[in-house]
Structure formats: structure tokens, C-alpha cells
Amino acid sequence: MRIAKPMLLITTPIGLAIGLYEGWRLAGGLVFIMAALMLVIAAAFGSVVYTIRKERAEEERKKAEAGQSPAPPGSGT
């Protein structure tokens, strides 16, 4: 994983750019549809990542508040 992640982060955009270029050579204007599809996929993936990070931060905030707040009276602790 130490080598795989950086390689994927570098080669994926390069491969996508080369693929779009070859698509332009072969099909001309249809490459815009492919680029639009890639943008929609990227937006969907980004929204999933954003939601996961937001929910994780909210859980951590709740854990921090629960750890700092004193126990309510009569709780026995």
C-alpha cells in the first residue's frame, strides 16, 4: 500500500487525460459526453467523501462533549 496509493494518485489522472485525448482523436465531439460523465462521477464520489468526513467530525465532537460534561445528578456515577 505504501507504493500503490501514490502510483494510483499519479497514474489515474494521466490515464484519464490520455484516454480523453484518444477519444478526441477517434470520436471528436463525443469526448465531451465522456468528460461530462467523468465530472458527474467525480462529483458523486466527492459528495460521498464530504458526507463521511462531516459525519465522522460530528461523532468525534459528540464523543468529546460526552467526555467533558459531568454526569447528570442522580445518575449514580
N, C-alpha and C positions, 0 to 999 in steps of 0.2 A: 504493500500500500504506500510505502514511502516514495516509490518511484512512479507508481501507476497514477496517482492523483495529479501530480504536476504534468505528467505526459498527457493525460486526458484534457486538462485545462488548456494546454497549448495546442494539441493536435485537433481538437474538435472545432474550434473556430477557423483554423486554417483549412481543414477539410470541408467545412461548410462553405467558405469563400470559394474554394476551388470548384466545388460542386455547383455553386451558383454561376460561376464563370462558364463552366462547361455547359450548363443548362442554357445560358445565353447564346453560346455558340450553336447549340443544336436546335433550340426551340424558339429563340428570340424573346418575344414579349411574354411568353408563358412563364418565364422565370420570375416575373413579378408576383404571380399567383403562389409560386413556391416560397418566395421571400415573405409574402403575407402569411402563409401557413407557418413558417418558422417564427415570425413575430407573435402570432397567436399562441403557439406552443410555449414560447419564452414567457409571455405574459401570464399564462396559466401556471407555469412552473414557479414563476416569481411570486404570484399571489399565494400559492401553497406554502412556499418558504416564509413569506411575510406572516401568514396566519400562524404557522407553527412557532415562529420566534415570538410573536405577540402573546400567544397563549402560554409559552414557557416563561416569559418575563412576568406575566400575571401570576402564575403559580409560584414563582420564586418570591414575588412581592407578598403574596398571601402567607407563605411559609415564614418570611421574615417578620411580618406583623404578628403572626401567631407566636413566634418565639420571643418577641419583645414584650408583648402585652401580658400583664399579670393575670392570674387566674381569677375568674369572677367569684364574688363572695358566695360561700355555701357550696362550692364545687368539691371541697374535700381535699384540695391539694395545696 
